[in-house]
Amino acid sequence: MKRDKLFQSFLLISGIIVLIGTPAKGEEVRENGIVQPSTQTVGKVLENNFVVKDVQSKSPVSVSSSGKPRQFQSQIANSLSPVKSDKPSKNIPQLSEIERPATSAAMLVQAGATPTNSPNPAPRNVSPEQRGQHRGTVLITGVKANPTDKGLEVILETTQKDQLQVVNRSTGNNFIADITGGQLRLPSPDAFTFRSEKPLAGIIEITVTNVDANTVRVTVVGEKALPVVELFDDNVGLVFGVGRSATMTQPETPQTTKKPATQTQQDKPAAQQDNPIELVVTGKQDGYRVPDANTGTRLDIPLLETPASIGVITRELIDDTTPKRGEDLIPFIPGVSRGSEADDNQGGNVPEFTIRGFSVARQIYINGLRDSRRFVIRDLANVDRIEILKGLSSLLYGTGAPGGVVNYITKKPQATSSNNITFQAGSFNSYRGEVDFTGPLNTEKTLLYRFVGAAQDADSFYDNVEDNRLLIASTLTWLTGNGGSITLEGDYFQQELNFNSGIKFFKNKFLYDRSYVDPRDRSQRDNYRVSTYIDQPLTKNWSINLSGQYIDINRDLDIFSAAVFNQDRLRFITRPLTESYTQGDLKAELRGNFKIGASEHKQLVGFEYNTFKADTILNISNLIVGSIDPLNPVFNEPLPNFNLGNQFYSNKQYGIYIQDFMKLGQFRVLAGLRYGSFKSKFKPANPTIVETNAQTTFISPTVGLVYNFTDSASVYASFSRSTEPNDGRRADGSLLEPKTATQYEIGTKVNLLNNQLSITGALFDLTQTNIAEPDPNNPDFSILVGEVRSRGLELQAAGKVTDNLSLIAAYTLLDTKINKNSEGLHGNTFINSPSNSLGIYAKYNFTKGALRGLSLSSGLIYVSERQGDSANSFEVPSYVRVDLGAAYTVNHLIFRLGIENLFDTRYVVSVGNAANVLQGSPLAVTGSVSIKF
């Protein structure tokens, strides 16, 4: 793909999308920071958190006389009973009707004061679970913000406000109010987080988000001072009155100069307008930490209460590190490493994740649906986060490798307009552009859109290797009411990525900084994907979720892979290859909440059906040609004559599963069972090779137990079993039984620093049996003799150490062994499985003074020695890599600079054998500029 044509088409499409997606009506941004919308309110860029003022009497922000203030307690108290309104009003209180409070939240917190006039004194040392156990969790079904003459009102809509308890604290310019006994359930694609950026002058950000299964947190970030905030009860729910820092913290100055009438009219705030400011719906969490991820259970269960090890790569980490592919970030997730698909001769053209020693290239998912059976390197422009479930996953995901699954979560449409354009350039002639537009398509904000596009033209430190991409992704969401939604996604992805077997291990050394890619090598793929997601409540406690997708992939390759050693010479595997893949997925799930006696249950019942077909035109057999010197490669071998044939592969599988999550006191129990069926057919291109068919049924159980010591600490234990089909037959013609795996795992999870930092640890023991190996008496058939084992320790810390310092760190201790093998490999270590690995990434945000808007970051990656092949015939040395990053935000612009491999270390990322070694990038610099509007 030529660079000029690629970018021209990309910019043309982007321009059309901007014109289509821009609402017909305009917006007026007033000097006071409040947007006067005709269709919507646009949020601005944010960096910090927020703080609220506490009051005992009247407030500078307005409420009506019918709504009574609820007093904030200091952090010393654990709960606060509501002050009910004597005369409930159907109208939302107006902030303009109250005068300045006598006592601020900052003063209360600093003094450790506790109001003495509360009719129900707050009990101490009582957990949110205990406080709400007899009442159940209160649902907060809406969040709005109404402008007033002195600020705005943030309204948390609920019909059971009296059951909620509020405790506040402050840090710097940040006000934080934790509301226990409640959960956000909003009618939006992300029902658990709301955000408003720069809603008014002096306020950087307001967020409302779930902290855990029983707590909602309201955070207000003041720009220069602690904002004034007052809490009121109203018949619509809880109302937080927020005033501007500048007007609330400075004494009023008498007006000495009379303004002209026209100027006075222009300066009048939008307090009288009824149009609400809706908070921006985003999935952003606390830096590199997320409290919830549903890949492990597909239920709304906090990670703290999930009996499994789940790692999450957040969008913030993706933005800070600017990776080329998802595998570049896995050093920061324990138990996960970069794999190698050398045995499949895919030359870096497939995902290369290894979890707990097992390749999971066929266990890649997108929004919970299987993603193209390996053949797509997903571009990260349209990715919101990556969730990695470690360990067995057959209960929810059917057949597959025992290591786990990797689930890409795409970006979703938002109810508030936001536009982002990024231009990036870097080492090795790398150029890239991205656009990300989102917002409503109607004034009611029930029809939302998102368009993401990316175009890339990049060379590599390998000669004759390019990575050119074009991504166009569009999403529409219809909010049907009552919490229901219908989402339609479509994307097109084109990639030109050469087939690259990497550097070589030759005569006891690695031949770094060499390329063995023939200039005639060519690889292009076109990927089309359409998917839909329907989420519809049936009753108050039950809902149904339907999802499906169709994928069409076309690959066109001319492969020249120097991937075979013949004594001291390298030979090429060469073949033309044209492939067409189609894939269909359907999934239906019924989810419900109910009680049995003292126990609370979340239940999931599901059905899943998958089909996959691949038609391939290729040479009947690999042609091994040429002979080059590994120390001085010269590519001048003539092309051979190809004898082309048609190869066909298909598989179908379905599964029925049930899962129950029970809460009983401080215990949590997760149990589930899946019945599945798998059927495959393989017809090789060579007519002399017999067609093979495989069919198997299986049952996969999973059981997990969690004990919550406190609201922020738990321990868990789990047992699970998985199944993976074996291809091939025995000599007597019978089908091979599937590979089976069993895992035992125990772990602990702790949230520290007011739930801003999560610490997790896990011990696991995983064994896979029934591994097929060639029959020694008839190599065309197979026998089941293999057994492998993986066990280890995983530790991770993720979140914020302070309000300014974000951190993610991962350590893995891994012990892998081949227990049974007929080829003399008994006792050997898995290929490409380091015994020790460590990844740390930290970022510091400057929020005050001359450096305000600047962030500095650094990463460190350590990987110990690994075995280079299954025979353990050579070892890959350990390495340490250091990265640096910086970002500067000014107005609507974000400038980023990243340095990968600061000390220009030569190292190996992954290895398949001596002729398939992936070298890590030498020193590389990337810079970008983004504009948000």
N, C-alpha and C positions, 0 to 999 in steps of 0.2 A: 504494500500500500504506500503510495507516494505521500510525503508529508504535507505538501500543499493541498492536494485533493482531500486528504483526511481532515485537515483543520477547516477547510472551506465548508465541507458538508456538515461538520460538527457545529460550526458557528451558525450556519443557516438554520439548522434544525433548532438550535437553542433560541434563536431570535423568534422563530415562529411560536415556540412554546411560551415564551415570555408574553407575546402579544395575546395568545389565546388565554393564558392563565391570569392575566391582569384584570381585576374587576373593572367594570365600566365606570363606577363612581370613584371619586378621588378621596383623599384624606388630607386633613389639615393638622399639622403638628404645631401646637401652640408653644409659646415660650415657657410656659410652666411645666412642660414635659408631658402633659396629657394629650393624647391624640383625640381630636374631634373627628370621629369616623362617620362616613356615610355608608360604608359597608363593613368595616372592621377596624381593629386597632393593631398597629404594627409594633411589636416589641423591639427593643434594641439590644446591642451586645452587652453581656455582663461578665464580670469576673469574680466578684466578691459575694459574701453572704450578707444577712441583715439582722437587725436588732430592733426590739420594740420597747416602748416606754410603758411603765406600770402606773396605774392611777388608783386613787382612793376616792376621789370626788368627781369633778367634772373634767372634761377632756377638751383639748384644742380642736379635735376632730368632732364631727357632729353626729348626734343621735337625736331621735325624737323623744319627747317626754314619756312616751309609752314604753320605750325600751330601757331597761335598767342595766347599768354597767356590772359586769362580773369582775371581781378583783383578782389580779394576778398575785400568786404567791412567789416567794423567792425559791431558789433551788433547794433550800433546806427542807421545804415541805414536799410531800410526795403526791398530794392530790388536792383538789379544790372543788367544793360543792358549788353548784350554780346558784345564782341569785335570780329567782324567777320574776318575771314581769307580772305586776299586779293586773295590768290590762294589756293582754297580748294584742299586738297590732298586725294587721295584714300588710301594712306598708313597711318597706325597709327603712330603718332609721336613717336620718340625714345627719351627716357629720357637722353641718354648719350650725346646729342648734345647741351645741355644748361649748363651754368655754374652757380655757386652759386648766389642766389638772394641777393639783397642788403638789403631787408627788410623782416622780418619774420612776419607771422600772429600773433604770440604772441606779438610782439612789436606793431603791428597795433591795436590789441584789447586792450592792456594795455593803449595805448596812446589815444584810442578813435579816431584814425585817419580814415579819409575817403578819398579815392583817389580823386584827383581833375581833372584827365585827362579823366574821363569817358565821352564818347560822349553823353550819356543820363543819366543825374543825377537821382539818385534813389528817387522816391517819398516816403514821410514819411506817416506813419499811414494809409497805404492802405492794405487791407486784400488780401490774395492770391486769394480768390474768386473774388474780384473786379478786380484784375489784369488780371485774366484769363477768365473772364466771356465772353468776346467777341470772344475769340479764342477757348475755350474748353480746356479740359485736354489733355496734351501731354503724349503719352504712351512711356515708356522706356521699350523696348522689349528684352534687353539683357544686361548682366553685365559680363565683362571679366577683367582679370588682366594679363598683359604681363610683364615678368621679363626684367630688364635692367641691365646695368653694375653698376648702383648706386641705384637701387631700383626697383620699378615696376610702371606700369601705370594701373590705374583702369578706365575702359572704360564703360560709360553708353551709350548704343546704342539707338539712336533715330534719326529720320529724321526731327524733328522740334525743334532742340536745341535752336534756336534763340528766341523761345517763353518762355524759362525757365529763372527764376530769381534765383540768388544764394546769400544767406546771411550766413556768418560764425560767429562762436564764439568759444571760447576755455575755458576749465576748467581743471586745472592741466595739466596732460599729454594727455588730450583729445581734439581732434579737431572735430568740428561738423559743417557740411555745410548743410543747409536746402535749398532744391531746390523746389520752389513753381511753380505751374502750371503743375506738372507732376504726374504720377502714374506708379509704377512698374507693368508690366504684362509680366511675364517671362514664358517660355515654360518648366515648372517644376511642380511637385505636389503642391508645395507651391509657388505661383506666386508673393508673396508680400515681401519676405525677402531673402537676400543673405548675406553670411558671409564667411570670410576667417580668419582662426585662425593661428597666427604666420606665415604670408606669407614670412617674411624676418626678419633678425636680427634687433632688436630694436623696432619692431612693434608687439604688442600683438594680435591685432585684427583689422580687417576692416569689417564694416557692411554697407549694403545698405538696407533700409526698408521704407515702407510707414508709414508716421506719421498720416496723415488723407487723406481725399479724394482728396486733392490738393497739398500735400507736400511729397517729398521724402527726407530722411535724410541719408547723408553719414557721418559715424563716423570712426575715426582712433584713436586707443589707442596706445600711445607710452609706451615703457617699463620703461624707465628711464628719458625720456625728451620728449619735444614736437617735433613730427616729422615734416619734411619739406614737404609741399604739395603745388602744383601749379595747377591751373585750365587752360585748353586749349580748344579752339574750334577746331573741326575737322569735316570733312564731315561724319564721322561715329557717331558723337555725342559729348558728353562732356568727356574730358579726365582729370583725376586727377593724377598728377605725385607725387608719394610718395617716399621719400628717407628715408634711415635708420637714426634713431635718433643719433646713435653714430657717424656716418660719417658726418652728417649734422650740428651737434651742437658743434663739437669740431674742433679746428684748425688743418689743415693738417700738419703732421710732415714729414720733408724730409726723404726719404729712405736712410739710411746710410749703410745698409748691402745688398749686392747683393744676391738675391736668386738663387739657382740652376735653370736651365731651366725646369727641371721636376717639381719642386715645384711650380714655377710660373705658369706652365700650369695647375696644379691641383687647384691652388687658384683662377683661373680666373672665375668670376661669369658667370652665365648662361644667359648673356645679349644677346647673339647672337642666342639663341634658339627661334624658332617660336612657340613652344608649350605653349599655354596660361595657366595661373593658374586660374582655375575656382573657384569662391567663393562657399563655402559650402552652400547649400540650407537648411535652418532650419526654424522652426516655432517659435523660441525663440524670445520673445519680451522684454520689459523693466522690468525685474524682475517679479513682481507679477501682472503687468499691461499688457493688450493687447489693442491695438486701434481698432481692428477689430474682429468680431465674427459673422458668418453668420447664426447661428442657428435661430435667430429671424426673418430674412428676406430671407435667402438663396440668397442674393445679396451682391455685394461688396460695402457695405455701412458702414462707420465708426460708431462705437458705439455712438459717439457724436451726430450723425444725425439720430439715430434709436429711434422711439417713443415707447420704451419698456425698461423694466428693465432686463438686462442680466448680470449674474455673470459668471466669468471664473476662473477655478482652473488651473493654469499654470503648466507646467512640472517642472519648477524650484521649485514651492511650494511643489509638490509631492516629489521631490528629497530631499528637505530640511527637510520634516516632516516624511518620510518613513511610510505612513499609510498602514494599512492592507486592506482597502477597501475605495471606494470613499466617503462613508458616513462619514468617519473620518475627512474629510476636510470641511464639510459643515458649521461648526461654523463660518467660515470666509467669508461666502456668506450670506448677509442679507435676511431674509424671508424664509430661508431654515433650517430645523431641522431634527433630526433623528426620523423616524417614527417607528411604530410597526405594524406588520402584524399578530398579535395574533389572530384576528378574522378569518383569513384564515388558522390557524394552520400550519404555515410554519416554525416555530421554528428557526428564524434567517437565513433561507436558501434562502431568496429572498432579493432584494434591498429594503431599508427602508428609502426612501426619503419622506419628507413631505414639501410641499411648500405652504406658506401662509395658513397653517392649514389643507391642503388636502393631503392625501396620493397620491403619483404619482408612486407607484410601477409598475403599468402597462404602465407608460409613459417614459420608459427608451429606448434610441435610441443609435445606433452606426453609426457614419458617416451619420446621417440623416435618417437611416432606423431602424424600430422597432427592439428591441433587445430581442428576446426570451420570450416575455410575462411574465416577472418576474423571470424565473426559473434559472437565472445565476447570480452569484456574480462575476462581471468582475474583473479579475486580472489587476493590474495597470502597469505591466511591458511593455505592448504594447500600453499604453495610452499616447498620446502627451498632451492632455488637456481635461478638462471637461467643457462644456458650459451649463449653466442652464438658460432657458427662464422662467421667472416668470410671472404668469398670464395666461390668456386664449391663447390657441395655436391651436384651431381647423382649422384656415385658412390653415396652412401648414401641420398640423399633424393629421387632422381628429378627430375622436371621442376620448374622454379621459377626465380624471379628470380636474377640472378647475385650479388646482394649477400651472400647467406648465409642462415642459418637461426637462429631463436630457439627454444630448447628449454627448456621449463619442467620441472623435476624436482620431483615432489610429495613430501611427507613420507611416510615409511614407518613401519610399526609397529616398536616397540622391545621388547627382551626384559626391560626393567626398567620398572616402573610410573612414570609421570610424568604429572602433571596441571597444567594451566596455564589460568587464567581471566584475561582482560584486559578492562578497561572503558576506553573512550577518548572524549574530548570535545574539540571544537576550534572554531575560527572557522567562521562561516557555518552555524551551527546543525547542526554535525556531531556525531553520536553513533554509537558503534559498540561492539559486544561480540564477543569471541572466546573460544572454548574449544578446548583441545587436550589430549586424553586418549589415553594409550597404555600398553601393558603386555601381559603374557601372560594367556591365558585358561585355561591348565592348569598344573599343577605342574611338568610337564616342560619348560615354556617352548618348546614346539614349535608352539603355535598362538598367534599374536600379533595384536593389534588396534590400530587407531588411529581415533579419531573427531575430526574437526575441524569446527567450526561457526562461522559468523560472521553477524551481522546488523548492518545499517548503515542509518541514516536521516540523510541529509545534503542540505543545500541547497548553493548555490554563490555565488561572487561575481557570476555572471551571474544576472539576474532570470529567474524562471520555469524554472530548471534545477535538477533534483533528481538525486541518485544514490543510490537505495535498493537494498539488496542483501540476499539471503538465501542462505547457502551451507550445505549439509549434505554432508559427505564422510566416507565410511567405508571402511576398508581392513582386510582380513584376510590374514595370511600364514601359511602352513603350511610349517614347516621339515621337509622329508621325509627328511632324513638324507643323509650323504655329500656335504654341500654343496649339496644341491638345495633348491628352494623353489617354492611356488606362491602367487601373490599375486592377490587379487581386489579391485578398486577399484570404487567406485560413488559418484557425486556428483550432486547437484542444485543448480543455481544459477539464481536468479531476479534480474533486474536491471531497474529502472526508471530509464532514462537518457534525458533529452530529446534530440531531434535539434537540434544546435547548430552553426550555421555560423560562429560566432564574431563578432569585431568586423570593421570595414571599413576599407579604405584609400580615403579620399575627399578629393579636392582636395589631393593631395600631403601628406596627413597621416593618421596612424592615429587612429581614433576610440576611444580607450581608455575602459574602464569603462562601456561601453554593452552592452545586451542587445538582440538582435533575434530573440528566441524568443517566438513567439505563445503566450499562455496556454493556447490549445487544443491545443498540440502534446503528443503523448502517445507513449510508446515503452515497451513491455515485452517481455521475452524470457524464455523458460523453457528451460533447457538440462539435458538428462539425458545422463549418460555412464556406461557400464559398460566396464571393461577388465580383462584378465587377463594375467599375466606368469608364464611357466613357465621355470625355469632348472634344468636337470638334467644333472649330469655323466654321461658315457657311459663313459669310461675315466679313467685318471689325467691324460691330456693333452687329452682331447676332451670337449666339452659341447655341448648343444643349448639354444637359447633360442627360445621361442615366445611371441608377444605378439599381442594383438588387442583391438579396441575397437568399440563401437557407440555412436553419438551421435545424439540426436534433439533438434532445436531448433525452437522455435516463436516467431515474432515477430509482434507486433501493434502497428502504428504508425498514427498520424495525423500526417502530416508537414506542417509549415508553416515552410518554410525561406526566410528572406530572403537568397537566395544569388545573385541576378541583378541587375546594374546595367542600367538603361535611362536613359542620359544621367545626369541628376542625381537620379534616383529609384531606389529599391529595389523589386523585385518579388519575389513569393513563388512558390516551387515548392511546390505542395500536392498531396497524394494520400493516400488511405488505402491501407494495405498490410498484407496478412496472408500470412505465409510459413511454410512447413514444410520443414525440412531433415533429411535422414537421411544418415548417413555410416557406412561400415564399413571397417575396416582389419585386415589380417592380415600377419604378418611371421614368417618362420622363418629362423633363423641357426644355422649350425654353426661352432663356434670350436675351434681346436686349436693346440697347441704341438708343435713337432718340430725336429729338427736335421738339417742336411745338411752333412756335413763340419765345418768350423769355424764355420758360420753357424747362428744360432738364428732360428726363424721363429714368428710368431703369424699365423694365417690365419683369415679370415672368409669364409664362403660363405653367401649369403642370397637369399631370394625374398620379394617384397613385392607385395601386391595391395590396391588402394584403389578404393572406389566412393563416389560422391556424387550425391545427387539433391535438387533444389530445386523445390518447387511454390509459386507465388506468385500471389495474387489482388491485382490492383492496377489503377489507372486505365490505360487503353490508352496514353495519352501523358501526359507531365508537363503539368499545367495551370499556366501562369504567370499569376498574378492579382495584383490589388492594386497600389498605388503609394504608398509611404511616403517620408517625408523622412528620410534617414540621420541628420540632426542632431537630429530630434525624432520618433522612431518612435511611431506610434499604431496599435494593432492592433484594427481594427473592420471588416475586410473580411468580407462575407457569404460563406458556403461555396458553392462552385460545385456544379453537378450532375456526378456522376462517371459515366463509362462504363467499367465494370469488365470485365476480361478475365483469362484464366488464362495465366501464363507458366511455361515449364518449361525446366529446365537439368539436364543430367546429364553426368558424366564417369566414365571408368574408366581405370585405368592399372595396369600391372604392371611389375616389373623383376626381373632376375636379375643378381647382382653377385658379384664375388670380389675380395678384398683380401688382400695379403700384406705383413707387416711383418718385415723381416729385420735382424738384428743381426750385424755382422761386425767384430770389433775395436771401433774407435771410430766406425764408420760405422753409420748406420741408413737403411734404404731402405724407403719405403712406395710400393706400386704397386697399382693396381686398375683394374677395367674393369666397366662396367655396360651391359647391353642393356635398353632399355625401350620400352614401347609406351603411347601415350596416345590416347584416343578421347573426343570430346565431342559433345554435341547441344544445340542451343539453339532453342527454339520461342518467339518473342515473343508478347506478349499482343495486339499489333496484327496482325490477319490480313493486312494489306496488306504486311507485311514478311516476306521470305522466310526460312524456317527454314534454319539453318546447321549444318553438321557439320564436324568437324575430326578428322583422324586422322594420327598420325605415329609413326614408330619412330626410335630414336636410339641411339647408342653414346657413352658418356661415359668418357674415360680420365682418370686422375689419377696423377701421379708426384711423389714427394718424396724429397729426400736430406737427411740430418742428419749433421753431424759433431760429436761430443762432444769438445771440447778437454779438459775435465775432467769430474768428476762433477757439476759445478754450472754449466757453461757450454757452449753449443752454438750452431752456426749452421745454417741450413737454406735450401733452395731448393725451389720446387715449381712444377708446371705442371698446370693442370686445364682442363676444358672442360665447359660445361653447355648444356642445351636447355630452352627454354620455348615452349609451343605458341602459335601465332597463331590468333586467331579470324577468321572471315570468308573470302571467296573473291575470286578475280580476276573480271574481267568475262566471261571465257570459261568460268566455272564451276569452274575448277580450284582445289584447296585451296592455301592459303598454306604454304610451308615454315616450320618453326619458327624462332624467334629463337635464335641461338647466341651464346655468350660464351666468351671465352678469357682466362685470367688467368695472369700470371707473378708470382711473389712470392719475395722473399728476406728473411731475418730472422735475429735472434739472440735468445737467451734466456740469462739469467744468474741464478743464485740466490746471494744474498749473506747475510751475517750468520748463518752456520750454517743456511742454507736457510730462514730466516724471511722473507726479502724477495726477491721475484722482479722482475726488470727485463726487459722485452721490447721489441723494436723490429722493425718490418716495413716494407718498401718493396713496393708492388704496382702493377701496370699491368693494367687490366681493360678489355676492349673487347667491346661487344655489337653484333651486326649483324642484318640481316633484320628490322628494325623496320617494322611495317605502318603505312601512312599512307593516307588517302583517295585514290582514283584521281581525278586532276584532270579526267578525261574522263567519269567516271561515279561521283559521290560515294557511291553505294550499295555500291560495291565497293572493294577495296583493292589497293595495290601495295607491294612491298618495296623501300624506298630508304633507310631510316634507319640511322644508325650513331652510337653514343655511346661515349665513353671516360672512364674514371675512373682516376686514379692519385694516389698520395699516400704519406705517411709516418705511421706510427702508433707511439707510445711509451707504455709503461705501467709503473708501479711499484705493487706490491701486496704487503702483508704487514705485518710488524712491524719497525719501526726499532729499538725497544728492547722489553724485556718489557712495558713499559707503554704504548708509543705504537704504534698501528695506523694504517696509511696506505694509501690507494688514490688514484692520480693517473693521468690520461690526457691525452695531447696528440695532436691530429690536424692534419696539413697535407694539404688535399684540393684537387685540381685536376680539375674536370669540364668536359667540352666536348661539344657536339653537332657531330659531324664531318660528317654528311650529313643533309640534310633538304630536303623539297620545298616547305616553307612559309616559307622565308626565315629559318630559325632557325640556319643554319650558323654555327658559332663561338660560339654562346651558351652560357652556364653553366647547369648543371642548376638547376631550381627547388629552393629550400630546402636548398642545399648550401653551408655556410660554408667558407671557405678555411682558417680557423684556429679551433680550439676547444680548450678546456682545462677539465678538471674535477678537483678535489682534495677529498678528504674525509679528515679526520684525527680520531682519538679518543685521549684520554689517560685511562688507568685509574689511580686512586690505590689502592695496595695496602697502605699503611702509615699509621700515625698516625691523627689525628682525621678525616682525609678518606677513610679506607679505605671502599671500597664505592661511591665517587663516580666517575663518568666524565664528562668534558667533551669535546664534539666540535664541529667546525666544517667547513663546506663552502664551496667557492668554485667558481663556474661562469662561464666566459667563452665567448661565442660571437661571432664576427666578423660582418661584414655578409653578407647573402645576397640572392639574387635572388627576387623575389616571384612571378614567373610565368615560363613558358617563353620568352616574348617578351622577357624582361629589361626590362620597361617600368617597373618601380619596384624600389626596394631596401629591404630590411628592415635597420634599424640594428642595430649590435652592442649587447651588454649584458653586465653583470657582476651576478651574484646572489650574496649571502652568506647562508648558513644557520647556525644554532646549534642545539646539542642538549646535553642533560644527562640523566644517569640516576643513580639512587641505589638501591643494593641493601642491604636490611636484613632479616635473617632470610629469610623466604619471600616478601618483598614487593619488587617492583621499581617504582620511580616514574620516569616519563620525561616530559621536556618538550622539545618541538621548536619552533623558530621558523624558518619559511620566509620568505625574502626580507626579511631583517632591515631593510634600508634602504628598503623599499616601492618598489622600482624598477618602472617600467612597461616591459614588454618583450614581444616576440612569441616564442612557443615554436616555432610552425610556421605555414606559409602555403601555400595552394593557388592562390589568385588574390586579386584585390582585394576580393572579396566573401566570401572564406573565410579568415579570419585567426584563429588561436588565440592569445589573450592569456594570458600567464603569470599565476599567482596573485599578487595583492598580498600585503602582510604578513599572515601567518596563523600562529596559535599552536595547538598540539595538545598535550594532556596525557593521560597514561594511567597506570593502576596495574594491575599484574599480581601474581597470587598463584600460587606454585608449591608443590605439595605432592605 
